[in-house]
Amino acid sequence: MPAANQPKGSVSTGSIKPVTRKAVRCQREVAWLVTQAAGKLVATTDDVNAPTPSFVLAAALSFAREQEQAVRDRGDVIDYKAVMGPDLASFCAAAGLPAAPNALSDAGYMFTLSGADLIRDLYAYCSDLGERMGDAAQVKPGYAIKLALRLFLLDAAAGDASDGKTSA
């Protein structure tokens, strides 16, 4: 009975599982962006089922990485301040989205990520962003989520990955 000899509170290596759900603190704006991005995803696929927030984020992260690589291949960089700078009302107008409810402001929202792969990908993206932005110390997940969703929605509105989002 070796298991009986383990100290109280210890965890055997066989019982450790990867984290499959994680709550991330974001601005309430992220909830609005997720609903708008979900609508864009449904409009561009044959699947009429509403995608989950985690599915929407996975698609937005994948798009953001592809877009950043395409911009780097051209020898350019994404102007993150231009993407993240506008307030929500200005962003909605630029992205061709309906006006967001005024109650969203900067209030808090807990975004629940589902899936170990998505969680790892988000934190890897935070690290990559930190290096590119010169703040390797800490790009928070809430910022990375908002950035990926904004890039995705701006592209959906512009129809071109580079319109208004890069600087020489």
KOLROLO-557763 format. One record per atom (N, C-alpha, C): residue in one letter; atom name; z, x, y. Coordinates in steps of 0.001 Angstrom, whole numbers. Layout:
<atoms>
ATOM | type | atom | up | east | north
ATOM | A | CA | Z | X | Y .
...
</atoms>
This chain:
<atoms>
ATOM | type | atom | up | east | north
ATOM | M | N | 0 | 826 | -1194 .
ATOM | M | CA | 0 | 0 | 0 .
ATOM | M | C | 0 | 868 | 1255 .
ATOM | P | N | -1063 | 1584 | 1527 .
ATOM | P | CA | -1086 | 2407 | 2719 .
ATOM | P | C | -1067 | 1591 | 3998 .
ATOM | A | N | -1578 | 393 | 3975 .
ATOM | A | CA | -1593 | -423 | 5185 .
ATOM | A | C | -179 | -771 | 5617 .
ATOM | A | N | 722 | -889 | 4689 .
ATOM | A | CA | 2104 | -1236 | 5028 .
ATOM | A | C | 2795 | -87 | 5753 .
ATOM | N | N | 2307 | 1136 | 5575 .
ATOM | N | CA | 2933 | 2303 | 6196 .
ATOM | N | C | 2445 | 2548 | 7627 .
ATOM | Q | N | 1448 | 1794 | 8084 .
ATOM | Q | CA | 955 | 2005 | 9440 .
ATOM | Q | C | 2008 | 1567 | 10450 .
ATOM | P | N | 2138 | 2298 | 11535 .
ATOM | P | CA | 3089 | 1882 | 12569 .
ATOM | P | C | 2702 | 526 | 13139 .
ATOM | K | N | 3697 | -172 | 13594 .
ATOM | K | CA | 3469 | -1481 | 14188 .
ATOM | K | C | 2550 | -1353 | 15404 .
ATOM | G | N | 1561 | -2242 | 15503 .
ATOM | G | CA | 654 | -2224 | 16633 .
ATOM | G | C | -536 | -1304 | 16471 .
ATOM | S | N | -599 | -537 | 15382 .
ATOM | S | CA | -1747 | 347 | 15212 .
ATOM | S | C | -2937 | -446 | 14692 .
ATOM | V | N | -4113 | 103 | 14883 .
ATOM | V | CA | -5338 | -564 | 14476 .
ATOM | V | C | -6071 | 349 | 13510 .
ATOM | S | N | -6456 | -189 | 12381 .
ATOM | S | CA | -7225 | 621 | 11448 .
ATOM | S | C | -8652 | 754 | 11956 .
ATOM | T | N | -9296 | 1869 | 11637 .
ATOM | T | CA | -10646 | 2108 | 12145 .
ATOM | T | C | -11622 | 1073 | 11628 .
ATOM | G | N | -11377 | 484 | 10500 .
ATOM | G | CA | -12267 | -540 | 9961 .
ATOM | G | C | -12211 | -1846 | 10719 .
ATOM | S | N | -11162 | -2058 | 11495 .
ATOM | S | CA | -11035 | -3332 | 12206 .
ATOM | S | C | -11530 | -3270 | 13652 .
ATOM | I | N | -11954 | -2094 | 14122 .
ATOM | I | CA | -12439 | -1970 | 15499 .
ATOM | I | C | -13872 | -2476 | 15564 .
ATOM | K | N | -14098 | -3421 | 16440 .
ATOM | K | CA | -15423 | -4008 | 16619 .
ATOM | K | C | -15871 | -3767 | 18051 .
ATOM | P | N | -17185 | -3645 | 18265 .
ATOM | P | CA | -17643 | -3471 | 19645 .
ATOM | P | C | -17343 | -4718 | 20469 .
ATOM | V | N | -17096 | -4505 | 21742 .
ATOM | V | CA | -16832 | -5621 | 22639 .
ATOM | V | C | -18096 | -6470 | 22724 .
ATOM | T | N | -17958 | -7763 | 22491 .
ATOM | T | CA | -19129 | -8633 | 22531 .
ATOM | T | C | -19079 | -9634 | 23679 .
ATOM | R | N | -17968 | -9693 | 24389 .
ATOM | R | CA | -17871 | -10561 | 25572 .
ATOM | R | C | -17058 | -9814 | 26609 .
ATOM | K | N | -17526 | -9881 | 27853 .
ATOM | K | CA | -16816 | -9209 | 28936 .
ATOM | K | C | -17009 | -10014 | 30206 .
ATOM | A | N | -15931 | -10261 | 30907 .
ATOM | A | CA | -15995 | -10952 | 32185 .
ATOM | A | C | -16136 | -9909 | 33284 .
ATOM | V | N | -17075 | -10153 | 34208 .
ATOM | V | CA | -17320 | -9242 | 35316 .
ATOM | V | C | -17142 | -10018 | 36616 .
ATOM | R | N | -16363 | -9461 | 37518 .
ATOM | R | CA | -16123 | -10098 | 38809 .
ATOM | R | C | -17337 | -9876 | 39705 .
ATOM | C | N | -17887 | -10961 | 40232 .
ATOM | C | CA | -19074 | -10921 | 41101 .
ATOM | C | C | -18844 | -11842 | 42287 .
ATOM | Q | N | -19809 | -11818 | 43208 .
ATOM | Q | CA | -19811 | -12808 | 44271 .
ATOM | Q | C | -20393 | -14094 | 43702 .
ATOM | R | N | -20002 | -15214 | 44265 .
ATOM | R | CA | -20500 | -16495 | 43787 .
ATOM | R | C | -22023 | -16586 | 43908 .
ATOM | E | N | -22582 | -15800 | 44800 .
ATOM | E | CA | -24038 | -15750 | 44941 .
ATOM | E | C | -24723 | -15485 | 43597 .
ATOM | V | N | -24093 | -14700 | 42743 .
ATOM | V | CA | -24679 | -14370 | 41441 .
ATOM | V | C | -24913 | -15629 | 40613 .
ATOM | A | N | -24003 | -16582 | 40679 .
ATOM | A | CA | -24189 | -17838 | 39942 .
ATOM | A | C | -25455 | -18541 | 40404 .
ATOM | W | N | -25686 | -18568 | 41704 .
ATOM | W | CA | -26891 | -19189 | 42263 .
ATOM | W | C | -28142 | -18421 | 41822 .
ATOM | L | N | -28066 | -17096 | 41897 .
ATOM | L | CA | -29213 | -16278 | 41508 .
ATOM | L | C | -29556 | -16458 | 40032 .
ATOM | V | N | -28540 | -16588 | 39188 .
ATOM | V | CA | -28784 | -16798 | 37754 .
ATOM | V | C | -29523 | -18111 | 37531 .
ATOM | T | N | -29109 | -19170 | 38219 .
ATOM | T | CA | -29792 | -20454 | 38020 .
ATOM | T | C | -31240 | -20379 | 38484 .
ATOM | Q | N | -31475 | -19688 | 39593 .
ATOM | Q | CA | -32841 | -19563 | 40098 .
ATOM | Q | C | -33691 | -18694 | 39167 .
ATOM | A | N | -33121 | -17609 | 38666 .
ATOM | A | CA | -33846 | -16731 | 37739 .
ATOM | A | C | -34126 | -17450 | 36420 .
ATOM | A | N | -33185 | -18270 | 35972 .
ATOM | A | CA | -33410 | -19041 | 34739 .
ATOM | A | C | -34599 | -19970 | 34914 .
ATOM | G | N | -34685 | -20594 | 36081 .
ATOM | G | CA | -35827 | -21463 | 36359 .
ATOM | G | C | -37139 | -20699 | 36333 .
ATOM | K | N | -37142 | -19490 | 36881 .
ATOM | K | CA | -38357 | -18659 | 36873 .
ATOM | K | C | -38725 | -18269 | 35442 .
ATOM | L | N | -37718 | -17958 | 34626 .
ATOM | L | CA | -37989 | -17593 | 33226 .
ATOM | L | C | -38580 | -18765 | 32459 .
ATOM | V | N | -38018 | -19946 | 32642 .
ATOM | V | CA | -38518 | -21132 | 31948 .
ATOM | V | C | -39943 | -21437 | 32399 .
ATOM | A | N | -40214 | -21250 | 33690 .
ATOM | A | CA | -41545 | -21542 | 34227 .
ATOM | A | C | -42608 | -20584 | 33714 .
ATOM | T | N | -42188 | -19397 | 33262 .
ATOM | T | CA | -43169 | -18406 | 32820 .
ATOM | T | C | -43243 | -18261 | 31304 .
ATOM | T | N | -42544 | -19105 | 30575 .
ATOM | T | CA | -42591 | -19033 | 29107 .
ATOM | T | C | -42879 | -20424 | 28552 .
ATOM | D | N | -43144 | -20463 | 27260 .
ATOM | D | CA | -43368 | -21741 | 26591 .
ATOM | D | C | -42058 | -22385 | 26156 .
ATOM | D | N | -40959 | -21641 | 26249 .
ATOM | D | CA | -39657 | -22131 | 25822 .
ATOM | D | C | -39046 | -22985 | 26928 .
ATOM | V | N | -38810 | -24255 | 26655 .
ATOM | V | CA | -38255 | -25157 | 27666 .
ATOM | V | C | -36736 | -25205 | 27619 .
ATOM | N | N | -36120 | -24502 | 26676 .
ATOM | N | CA | -34666 | -24471 | 26599 .
ATOM | N | C | -34117 | -23618 | 27732 .
ATOM | A | N | -33034 | -24067 | 28312 .
ATOM | A | CA | -32414 | -23303 | 29390 .
ATOM | A | C | -31834 | -22008 | 28822 .
ATOM | P | N | -32236 | -20860 | 29386 .
ATOM | P | CA | -31692 | -19597 | 28887 .
ATOM | P | C | -30238 | -19428 | 29324 .
ATOM | T | N | -29482 | -18706 | 28529 .
ATOM | T | CA | -28088 | -18444 | 28875 .
ATOM | T | C | -28037 | -17440 | 30021 .
ATOM | P | N | -26934 | -17403 | 30756 .
ATOM | P | CA | -26805 | -16395 | 31817 .
ATOM | P | C | -26987 | -14965 | 31292 .
ATOM | S | N | -26481 | -14684 | 30106 .
ATOM | S | CA | -26642 | -13341 | 29549 .
ATOM | S | C | -28106 | -13035 | 29249 .
ATOM | F | N | -28850 | -14021 | 28756 .
ATOM | F | CA | -30273 | -13828 | 28504 .
ATOM | F | C | -31014 | -13568 | 29817 .
ATOM | V | N | -30664 | -14319 | 30847 .
ATOM | V | CA | -31281 | -14144 | 32167 .
ATOM | V | C | -30996 | -12736 | 32686 .
ATOM | L | N | -29742 | -12305 | 32577 .
ATOM | L | CA | -29389 | -10970 | 33052 .
ATOM | L | C | -30120 | -9898 | 32258 .
ATOM | A | N | -30218 | -10056 | 30937 .
ATOM | A | CA | -30932 | -9074 | 30113 .
ATOM | A | C | -32387 | -8963 | 30563 .
ATOM | A | N | -33021 | -10085 | 30837 .
ATOM | A | CA | -34412 | -10067 | 31309 .
ATOM | A | C | -34502 | -9399 | 32680 .
ATOM | A | N | -33559 | -9689 | 33571 .
ATOM | A | CA | -33569 | -9104 | 34911 .
ATOM | A | C | -33318 | -7593 | 34850 .
ATOM | L | N | -32394 | -7159 | 34000 .
ATOM | L | CA | -32127 | -5722 | 33861 .
ATOM | L | C | -33350 | -4994 | 33313 .
ATOM | S | N | -33977 | -5582 | 32324 .
ATOM | S | CA | -35178 | -4983 | 31749 .
ATOM | S | C | -36268 | -4867 | 32813 .
ATOM | F | N | -36456 | -5928 | 33578 .
ATOM | F | CA | -37450 | -5917 | 34652 .
ATOM | F | C | -37100 | -4853 | 35685 .
ATOM | A | N | -35837 | -4787 | 36094 .
ATOM | A | CA | -35429 | -3834 | 37126 .
ATOM | A | C | -35699 | -2404 | 36673 .
ATOM | R | N | -35388 | -2100 | 35423 .
ATOM | R | CA | -35651 | -747 | 34908 .
ATOM | R | C | -37149 | -444 | 34902 .
ATOM | E | N | -37959 | -1407 | 34467 .
ATOM | E | CA | -39414 | -1213 | 34452 .
ATOM | E | C | -39937 | -1019 | 35869 .
ATOM | Q | N | -39450 | -1813 | 36796 .
ATOM | Q | CA | -39899 | -1718 | 38177 .
ATOM | Q | C | -39512 | -376 | 38787 .
ATOM | E | N | -38277 | 53 | 38548 .
ATOM | E | CA | -37828 | 1333 | 39083 .
ATOM | E | C | -38658 | 2479 | 38527 .
ATOM | Q | N | -39014 | 2424 | 37236 .
ATOM | Q | CA | -39837 | 3467 | 36636 .
ATOM | Q | C | -41242 | 3467 | 37249 .
ATOM | A | N | -41808 | 2295 | 37446 .
ATOM | A | CA | -43141 | 2202 | 38045 .
ATOM | A | C | -43136 | 2764 | 39465 .
ATOM | V | N | -42097 | 2484 | 40218 .
ATOM | V | CA | -41988 | 2988 | 41586 .
ATOM | V | C | -41819 | 4509 | 41568 .
ATOM | R | N | -40989 | 5036 | 40660 .
ATOM | R | CA | -40811 | 6496 | 40536 .
ATOM | R | C | -42116 | 7164 | 40128 .
ATOM | D | N | -42887 | 6518 | 39238 .
ATOM | D | CA | -44168 | 7086 | 38799 .
ATOM | D | C | -45138 | 7229 | 39972 .
ATOM | R | N | -45005 | 6368 | 40975 .
ATOM | R | CA | -45843 | 6456 | 42171 .
ATOM | R | C | -45286 | 7458 | 43174 .
ATOM | G | N | -44143 | 8053 | 42854 .
ATOM | G | CA | -43521 | 9006 | 43764 .
ATOM | G | C | -42750 | 8346 | 44882 .
ATOM | D | N | -42343 | 7119 | 44696 .
ATOM | D | CA | -41637 | 6360 | 45713 .
ATOM | D | C | -40244 | 6011 | 45199 .
ATOM | V | N | -39455 | 5373 | 46018 .
ATOM | V | CA | -38122 | 4922 | 45614 .
ATOM | V | C | -37905 | 3498 | 46095 .
ATOM | I | N | -37055 | 2783 | 45404 .
ATOM | I | CA | -36687 | 1435 | 45834 .
ATOM | I | C | -35655 | 1552 | 46945 .
ATOM | D | N | -35853 | 805 | 47988 .
ATOM | D | CA | -34904 | 767 | 49095 .
ATOM | D | C | -33844 | -282 | 48740 .
ATOM | Y | N | -32774 | 175 | 48102 .
ATOM | Y | CA | -31734 | -731 | 47630 .
ATOM | Y | C | -31080 | -1496 | 48784 .
ATOM | K | N | -30945 | -847 | 49933 .
ATOM | K | CA | -30338 | -1527 | 51086 .
ATOM | K | C | -31202 | -2686 | 51555 .
ATOM | A | N | -32527 | -2525 | 51481 .
ATOM | A | CA | -33421 | -3610 | 51895 .
ATOM | A | C | -33335 | -4790 | 50931 .
ATOM | V | N | -33083 | -4513 | 49659 .
ATOM | V | CA | -32972 | -5572 | 48660 .
ATOM | V | C | -31613 | -6265 | 48766 .
ATOM | M | N | -30569 | -5472 | 48964 .
ATOM | M | CA | -29213 | -6019 | 48948 .
ATOM | M | C | -28695 | -6415 | 50334 .
ATOM | G | N | -29334 | -5953 | 51393 .
ATOM | G | CA | -28850 | -6158 | 52748 .
ATOM | G | C | -28847 | -7589 | 53250 .
ATOM | P | N | -29938 | -8336 | 53028 .
ATOM | P | CA | -29979 | -9683 | 53616 .
ATOM | P | C | -28872 | -10592 | 53077 .
ATOM | D | N | -28385 | -11472 | 53966 .
ATOM | D | CA | -27424 | -12468 | 53498 .
ATOM | D | C | -28160 | -13432 | 52555 .
ATOM | L | N | -27423 | -14300 | 51923 .
ATOM | L | CA | -28003 | -15175 | 50905 .
ATOM | L | C | -29084 | -16093 | 51470 .
ATOM | A | N | -28858 | -16651 | 52646 .
ATOM | A | CA | -29858 | -17550 | 53234 .
ATOM | A | C | -31162 | -16811 | 53511 .
ATOM | S | N | -31071 | -15606 | 54058 .
ATOM | S | CA | -32268 | -14805 | 54338 .
ATOM | S | C | -32952 | -14397 | 53050 .
ATOM | F | N | -32161 | -14037 | 52046 .
ATOM | F | CA | -32755 | -13650 | 50768 .
ATOM | F | C | -33506 | -14825 | 50149 .
ATOM | C | N | -32902 | -15999 | 50159 .
ATOM | C | CA | -33556 | -17188 | 49591 .
ATOM | C | C | -34888 | -17447 | 50285 .
ATOM | A | N | -34916 | -17316 | 51597 .
ATOM | A | CA | -36166 | -17521 | 52339 .
ATOM | A | C | -37204 | -16474 | 51946 .
ATOM | A | N | -36792 | -15210 | 51838 .
ATOM | A | CA | -37719 | -14131 | 51483 .
ATOM | A | C | -38249 | -14276 | 50063 .
ATOM | A | N | -37419 | -14789 | 49165 .
ATOM | A | CA | -37808 | -14927 | 47768 .
ATOM | A | C | -38460 | -16275 | 47474 .
ATOM | G | N | -38578 | -17121 | 48482 .
ATOM | G | CA | -39183 | -18432 | 48276 .
ATOM | G | C | -38321 | -19374 | 47465 .
ATOM | L | N | -37020 | -19203 | 47575 .
ATOM | L | CA | -36071 | -20042 | 46849 .
ATOM | L | C | -35559 | -21153 | 47748 .
ATOM | P | N | -35086 | -22254 | 47163 .
ATOM | P | CA | -34443 | -23271 | 47995 .
ATOM | P | C | -33173 | -22700 | 48615 .
ATOM | A | N | -32763 | -23258 | 49705 .
ATOM | A | CA | -31546 | -22795 | 50373 .
ATOM | A | C | -30349 | -22993 | 49453 .
ATOM | A | N | -29513 | -21980 | 49394 .
ATOM | A | CA | -28307 | -22049 | 48570 .
ATOM | A | C | -27252 | -22872 | 49295 .
ATOM | P | N | -26377 | -23521 | 48537 .
ATOM | P | CA | -25286 | -24265 | 49182 .
ATOM | P | C | -24434 | -23334 | 50044 .
ATOM | N | N | -24012 | -23808 | 51191 .
ATOM | N | CA | -23197 | -22998 | 52109 .
ATOM | N | C | -21875 | -22577 | 51494 .
ATOM | A | N | -21376 | -23341 | 50566 .
ATOM | A | CA | -20064 | -23069 | 49976 .
ATOM | A | C | -20049 | -21781 | 49145 .
ATOM | L | N | -21216 | -21205 | 48855 .
ATOM | L | CA | -21248 | -20014 | 48012 .
ATOM | L | C | -20628 | -18811 | 48703 .
ATOM | S | N | -21015 | -18548 | 49929 .
ATOM | S | CA | -20539 | -17411 | 50723 .
ATOM | S | C | -20202 | -16207 | 49844 .
ATOM | D | N | -19069 | -15587 | 50096 .
ATOM | D | CA | -18668 | -14407 | 49329 .
ATOM | D | C | -17540 | -14715 | 48356 .
ATOM | A | N | -17333 | -15976 | 48052 .
ATOM | A | CA | -16263 | -16355 | 47130 .
ATOM | A | C | -16489 | -15698 | 45777 .
ATOM | G | N | -15445 | -15593 | 44983 .
ATOM | G | CA | -15514 | -14921 | 43692 .
ATOM | G | C | -16118 | -15760 | 42585 .
ATOM | Y | N | -16644 | -15065 | 41599 .
ATOM | Y | CA | -17265 | -15686 | 40425 .
ATOM | Y | C | -17062 | -14735 | 39259 .
ATOM | M | N | -16726 | -15275 | 38111 .
ATOM | M | CA | -16584 | -14443 | 36914 .
ATOM | M | C | -17812 | -14654 | 36048 .
ATOM | F | N | -18621 | -13621 | 35931 .
ATOM | F | CA | -19829 | -13653 | 35107 .
ATOM | F | C | -19424 | -13155 | 33731 .
ATOM | T | N | -19622 | -13974 | 32709 .
ATOM | T | CA | -19264 | -13560 | 31355 .
ATOM | T | C | -20500 | -13067 | 30633 .
ATOM | L | N | -20467 | -11797 | 30280 .
ATOM | L | CA | -21551 | -11175 | 29525 .
ATOM | L | C | -21312 | -11419 | 28052 .
ATOM | S | N | -22368 | -11709 | 27329 .
ATOM | S | CA | -22256 | -11908 | 25887 .
ATOM | S | C | -23198 | -10950 | 25179 .
ATOM | G | N | -22648 | -10175 | 24278 .
ATOM | G | CA | -23454 | -9259 | 23483 .
ATOM | G | C | -23147 | -7810 | 23803 .
ATOM | A | N | -22814 | -7041 | 22774 .
ATOM | A | CA | -22455 | -5633 | 22957 .
ATOM | A | C | -23606 | -4839 | 23560 .
ATOM | D | N | -24849 | -5133 | 23159 .
ATOM | D | CA | -25998 | -4392 | 23691 .
ATOM | D | C | -26144 | -4629 | 25192 .
ATOM | L | N | -25997 | -5863 | 25633 .
ATOM | L | CA | -26099 | -6182 | 27058 .
ATOM | L | C | -24986 | -5498 | 27844 .
ATOM | I | N | -23788 | -5502 | 27322 .
ATOM | I | CA | -22660 | -4876 | 28007 .
ATOM | I | C | -22903 | -3377 | 28155 .
ATOM | R | N | -23339 | -2726 | 27072 .
ATOM | R | CA | -23647 | -1293 | 27146 .
ATOM | R | C | -24784 | -1032 | 28134 .
ATOM | D | N | -25820 | -1875 | 28107 .
ATOM | D | CA | -26966 | -1698 | 28992 .
ATOM | D | C | -26549 | -1839 | 30452 .
ATOM | L | N | -25705 | -2808 | 30752 .
ATOM | L | CA | -25251 | -2999 | 32129 .
ATOM | L | C | -24490 | -1773 | 32622 .
ATOM | Y | N | -23583 | -1249 | 31818 .
ATOM | Y | CA | -22803 | -88 | 32247 .
ATOM | Y | C | -23668 | 1162 | 32338 .
ATOM | A | N | -24667 | 1284 | 31488 .
ATOM | A | CA | -25611 | 2403 | 31595 .
ATOM | A | C | -26420 | 2276 | 32885 .
ATOM | Y | N | -26815 | 1041 | 33226 .
ATOM | Y | CA | -27562 | 807 | 34457 .
ATOM | Y | C | -26696 | 1143 | 35670 .
ATOM | C | N | -25420 | 799 | 35623 .
ATOM | C | CA | -24499 | 1153 | 36713 .
ATOM | C | C | -24467 | 2667 | 36899 .
ATOM | S | N | -24388 | 3390 | 35812 .
ATOM | S | CA | -24356 | 4851 | 35873 .
ATOM | S | C | -25660 | 5399 | 36446 .
ATOM | D | N | -26786 | 4875 | 35984 .
ATOM | D | CA | -28091 | 5309 | 36504 .
ATOM | D | C | -28209 | 5027 | 37995 .
ATOM | L | N | -27800 | 3836 | 38405 .
ATOM | L | CA | -27845 | 3482 | 39832 .
ATOM | L | C | -26959 | 4407 | 40653 .
ATOM | G | N | -25798 | 4685 | 40131 .
ATOM | G | CA | -24876 | 5579 | 40837 .
ATOM | G | C | -25491 | 6940 | 41094 .
ATOM | E | N | -26201 | 7459 | 40109 .
ATOM | E | CA | -26858 | 8757 | 40283 .
ATOM | E | C | -27979 | 8675 | 41311 .
ATOM | R | N | -28793 | 7623 | 41249 .
ATOM | R | CA | -29923 | 7480 | 42180 .
ATOM | R | C | -29465 | 7213 | 43607 .
ATOM | M | N | -28363 | 6519 | 43757 .
ATOM | M | CA | -27889 | 6156 | 45091 .
ATOM | M | C | -26968 | 7216 | 45678 .
ATOM | G | N | -26672 | 8256 | 44915 .
ATOM | G | CA | -25814 | 9321 | 45410 .
ATOM | G | C | -24340 | 8986 | 45361 .
ATOM | D | N | -23973 | 7934 | 44651 .
ATOM | D | CA | -22569 | 7555 | 44513 .
ATOM | D | C | -22260 | 7433 | 43032 .
ATOM | A | N | -22369 | 8552 | 42345 .
ATOM | A | CA | -22178 | 8543 | 40903 .
ATOM | A | C | -20759 | 8135 | 40523 .
ATOM | A | N | -19846 | 8173 | 41479 .
ATOM | A | CA | -18463 | 7825 | 41192 .
ATOM | A | C | -18334 | 6400 | 40695 .
ATOM | Q | N | -19036 | 5469 | 41356 .
ATOM | Q | CA | -18836 | 4097 | 40936 .
ATOM | Q | C | -19818 | 3115 | 41560 .
ATOM | V | N | -20737 | 2636 | 40775 .
ATOM | V | CA | -21498 | 1446 | 41139 .
ATOM | V | C | -20917 | 360 | 40249 .
ATOM | K | N | -20362 | -649 | 40853 .
ATOM | K | CA | -19678 | -1707 | 40108 .
ATOM | K | C | -20684 | -2611 | 39396 .
ATOM | P | N | -20295 | -3181 | 38239 .
ATOM | P | CA | -21192 | -4085 | 37511 .
ATOM | P | C | -21651 | -5284 | 38335 .
ATOM | G | N | -20778 | -5822 | 39192 .
ATOM | G | CA | -21174 | -6965 | 40020 .
ATOM | G | C | -22343 | -6624 | 40931 .
ATOM | Y | N | -22345 | -5409 | 41483 .
ATOM | Y | CA | -23437 | -4957 | 42344 .
ATOM | Y | C | -24723 | -4822 | 41522 .
ATOM | A | N | -24630 | -4224 | 40344 .
ATOM | A | CA | -25807 | -4017 | 39494 .
ATOM | A | C | -26404 | -5351 | 39049 .
ATOM | I | N | -25560 | -6312 | 38739 .
ATOM | I | CA | -26037 | -7643 | 38329 .
ATOM | I | C | -26786 | -8297 | 39488 .
ATOM | K | N | -26185 | -8274 | 40666 .
ATOM | K | CA | -26798 | -8884 | 41839 .
ATOM | K | C | -28120 | -8191 | 42181 .
ATOM | L | N | -28158 | -6868 | 42101 .
ATOM | L | CA | -29376 | -6120 | 42394 .
ATOM | L | C | -30486 | -6478 | 41410 .
ATOM | A | N | -30182 | -6486 | 40126 .
ATOM | A | CA | -31199 | -6794 | 39113 .
ATOM | A | C | -31756 | -8204 | 39318 .
ATOM | L | N | -30885 | -9160 | 39597 .
ATOM | L | CA | -31342 | -10534 | 39817 .
ATOM | L | C | -32180 | -10648 | 41086 .
ATOM | R | N | -31775 | -9963 | 42157 .
ATOM | R | CA | -32549 | -10007 | 43397 .
ATOM | R | C | -33927 | -9371 | 43198 .
ATOM | L | N | -33989 | -8223 | 42522 .
ATOM | L | CA | -35286 | -7587 | 42265 .
ATOM | L | C | -36191 | -8519 | 41463 .
ATOM | F | N | -35618 | -9149 | 40445 .
ATOM | F | CA | -36379 | -10066 | 39592 .
ATOM | F | C | -36928 | -11237 | 40407 .
ATOM | L | N | -36089 | -11823 | 41237 .
ATOM | L | CA | -36506 | -12991 | 42022 .
ATOM | L | C | -37475 | -12620 | 43141 .
ATOM | L | N | -37307 | -11459 | 43741 .
ATOM | L | CA | -38256 | -11029 | 44762 .
ATOM | L | C | -39633 | -10800 | 44145 .
ATOM | D | N | -39664 | -10219 | 42960 .
ATOM | D | CA | -40938 | -9987 | 42294 .
ATOM | D | C | -41596 | -11302 | 41918 .
ATOM | A | N | -40804 | -12243 | 41449 .
ATOM | A | CA | -41357 | -13548 | 41066 .
ATOM | A | C | -41973 | -14233 | 42280 .
ATOM | A | N | -41385 | -14033 | 43450 .
ATOM | A | CA | -41919 | -14654 | 44665 .
ATOM | A | C | -43153 | -13922 | 45179 .
ATOM | A | N | -43134 | -12590 | 45082 .
ATOM | A | CA | -44224 | -11788 | 45648 .
ATOM | A | C | -45410 | -11673 | 44703 .
ATOM | G | N | -45134 | -11719 | 43409 .
ATOM | G | CA | -46215 | -11539 | 42449 .
ATOM | G | C | -46619 | -10086 | 42317 .
ATOM | D | N | -45955 | -9178 | 43038 .
ATOM | D | CA | -46257 | -7756 | 42949 .
ATOM | D | C | -44934 | -7002 | 42987 .
ATOM | A | N | -44773 | -6063 | 42092 .
ATOM | A | CA | -43506 | -5343 | 41965 .
ATOM | A | C | -43155 | -4483 | 43167 .
ATOM | S | N | -44096 | -4170 | 44029 .
ATOM | S | CA | -43778 | -3235 | 45102 .
ATOM | S | C | -43714 | -3859 | 46490 .
ATOM | D | N | -44101 | -5070 | 46676 .
ATOM | D | CA | -44138 | -5651 | 48021 .
ATOM | D | C | -42775 | -5659 | 48690 .
ATOM | G | N | -42645 | -4888 | 49765 .
ATOM | G | CA | -41462 | -4934 | 50607 .
ATOM | G | C | -40203 | -4364 | 50004 .
ATOM | K | N | -40294 | -3679 | 48870 .
ATOM | K | CA | -39072 | -3219 | 48241 .
ATOM | K | C | -39014 | -1706 | 48097 .
ATOM | T | N | -39995 | -1000 | 48599 .
ATOM | T | CA | -39952 | 452 | 48478 .
ATOM | T | C | -40040 | 1089 | 49852 .
ATOM | S | N | -39643 | 2311 | 49906 .
ATOM | S | CA | -39814 | 3069 | 51138 .
ATOM | S | C | -40301 | 4451 | 50773 .
ATOM | A | N | -41116 | 5002 | 51613 .
ATOM | A | CA | -41672 | 6336 | 51315 .
ATOM | A | C | -40665 | 7419 | 51579 .
</atoms>
